[in-house]
Amino acid sequence: MSDRIWIIIGVVVVGLIYFLPSFIAARRHAQRTSGIILLNLFLGLTALGWLAALIWAVSAHPESAASIAVRNAEWTPYRALFAISKWFVIAAIFGCIVLVLMGCLALALIIQHGGA
């Protein structure tokens, strides 16, 4: 395989490891999933922030079916708009991180091939 393929595979693997606490929290339906995702997103680059997000994701109690039912029963158009806008903001931040990683990848390829 070419070096570019290995670099792309490396970026994907690092991205998956970086967001591992967020994936665990979402999969376990942790009570404070959005807090874990934000901690992971903003402080995950530090070893302490990533470790804190991972511990929080693993130790967080899953949300009970009763609390999910109550939350869904109280659903209003305002809450729907707030939930949608919150996820748009998270998606925008995630998109910025992906763009930064792609820029780093492009810079690494340019440096590797001697162009500037």
HUVEN-V5760 format. One record per pair of residues at least 12 apart in sequence whose ideal C-beta (glycine too) atoms are under 10 Angstrom apart, sorted by the first residue. I is the first residue (numbers start at 1). J is the second residue. D is the distance in Angstrom with one decimal. If there is no record, write none. Layout:
i->[I/I]
j->[J/J]
d->[D/D]
This chain:
i->[3/3/3/3/4/4/4/4/7/7/7/7/7/8/8/10/10/11/11/11/11/11/11/12/14/15/15/15/15/17/17/18/18/18/18/18/18/18/18/19/19/19/19/19/19/19/19/20/20/20/20/20/20/21/21/21/21/21/21/21/21/21/21/21/21/21/21/21/21/22/22/22/22/22/22/22/22/22/22/22/22/22/23/23/23/24/24/24/24/24/24/24/24/25/25/25/25/25/25/25/25/25/25/26/27/27/28/28/28/28/28/28/29/29/29/29/29/29/29/30/30/30/30/30/30/30/30/31/31/31/31/31/31/32/32/32/32/32/33/33/33/33/34/34/34/34/35/35/35/36/36/36/36/36/36/36/36/37/37/37/37/37/38/38/38/38/39/39/39/39/39/40/40/40/40/40/41/41/41/41/41/41/42/44/45]
j->[108/109/112/113/105/108/109/112/104/105/108/109/112/102/105/105/108/98/101/102/104/105/108/101/101/94/97/98/101/44/50/40/41/44/45/50/53/97/101/37/40/41/44/50/53/94/97/40/44/50/53/54/57/36/37/39/40/41/44/49/50/51/52/53/54/55/56/57/58/34/36/37/38/39/40/41/44/53/54/57/90/94/37/40/57/36/40/53/54/56/57/58/60/37/39/40/53/54/56/57/58/60/62/57/57/62/57/58/60/61/62/63/60/61/62/63/64/65/68/56/57/58/59/60/61/62/63/60/61/62/63/64/67/56/57/60/61/63/57/60/62/63/83/86/87/90/53/56/60/52/53/54/55/56/57/58/60/53/57/90/93/94/53/89/90/93/52/53/54/56/57/52/53/54/56/57/53/90/93/94/96/97/93/97/97]
d->[9.7/8.3/7.0/9.5/8.9/9.9/6.7/9.2/9.9/6.0/6.5/7.0/8.5/9.9/7.3/9.0/9.8/9.5/5.7/8.1/8.0/5.6/9.3/9.5/8.1/9.9/8.3/7.9/6.6/9.8/8.9/7.6/9.2/5.7/8.1/7.3/9.9/8.6/9.3/8.4/6.4/8.2/7.6/9.8/9.4/8.5/9.2/8.3/9.3/8.4/8.7/6.7/8.2/6.0/8.2/7.8/4.7/9.9/7.4/9.6/6.9/8.8/8.6/3.8/4.4/8.4/7.2/4.3/8.1/9.7/6.3/4.6/9.2/9.0/4.8/7.5/8.5/7.4/9.7/7.3/9.6/9.5/9.6/9.3/8.3/8.3/9.7/9.1/7.3/9.5/4.2/6.3/9.0/6.7/9.6/8.1/8.0/9.4/7.5/4.0/8.7/6.5/9.9/8.7/9.0/9.7/7.1/8.1/6.9/8.9/5.3/8.9/9.2/9.6/4.9/4.9/9.2/9.5/7.8/7.8/6.2/9.1/9.0/3.6/7.3/6.4/7.1/5.9/5.9/7.5/5.1/8.9/8.0/7.5/9.4/6.2/9.6/9.3/8.3/7.9/10.0/8.3/9.9/7.0/9.1/7.7/9.2/7.7/9.1/9.3/5.6/9.0/9.9/5.3/5.0/10.0/7.0/8.3/9.2/6.5/9.4/9.2/9.1/9.8/7.9/8.7/6.5/4.6/9.9/6.9/9.2/9.0/4.0/8.2/9.0/8.0/8.8/7.6/5.9/7.4/9.9/7.3/8.4/9.6/9.8]
